[in-house]
Amino acid sequence: MIAGGPEHLEALRIEKPKPWLPSLSNEAYVFGKRKETSTCGKAFWWTRRCCAESFSGALLSFLLIQGVLSAAAQSTKPEESAKEKIRWALSAGPSNITNDATVAEIDPDGRMKILRQGTNDFTCMAGDPTGIGMPAMCADKVAMQWNSDFEHHKAKPSTTVPGIEYMLAGATQRSDSDPFDKTGPPIPIGPHWMILWPFDPKTTGLPTTHKPTGAYIMWAGTPWAHVHIMGAP
């Protein structure tokens, strides 16, 4: 039996606040929960944004690093390219010539750039294997002068003795008769070497069109006539 009067019983019916609930009114409590939810939402949004920014930053850093590594890798290419040019240039001549030959190229300003200094009178150049009329070659001093005169479109070569030039890696040209043809279909030529001197087909008996073996006169009847001898010497 419970001691006390009705007031005492009524007091017992009043539910005491639970320790885990805030001691606020219902309205205040609900508002607080909403505010808490809103704050959590904002926190989640900022967290998500920060994560996205962090990911973007990491991705950007990765791309920058890759760019640096790529640039570093490319920085080694000029040396590798020079070695390849030397290798290709030397393929144009016989070893007894190329072993001591100078290797050079024409830079973008039209000047001769030495890639490897030699000790004999020959200069080897890689040219452009994918171009027409720009083969790899090894030429002596006279042939180099002949080529320079030709490139500068002089009326005739300034050389006074025959020059020797090797193209043992093959070549591609446009015409057997016109030295300055720029539109004719490409004519592939196998390994050959040349005597750069205006031989006359009438006195030599040599043909004036390309043949895969033997010799023929290219650009006959012009100041730039010269003899092609097919194959290696």
Helices and strands as residue ranges (DSSP letters): H 6-13, H 26-74, H 77-90, H 95-98, E 102-106, E 112-116, E 123-125, E 137-139, H 141-151, E 163-167, E 171-173, E 187-189, E 192-196, H 201-204, E 215-218, E 226-230
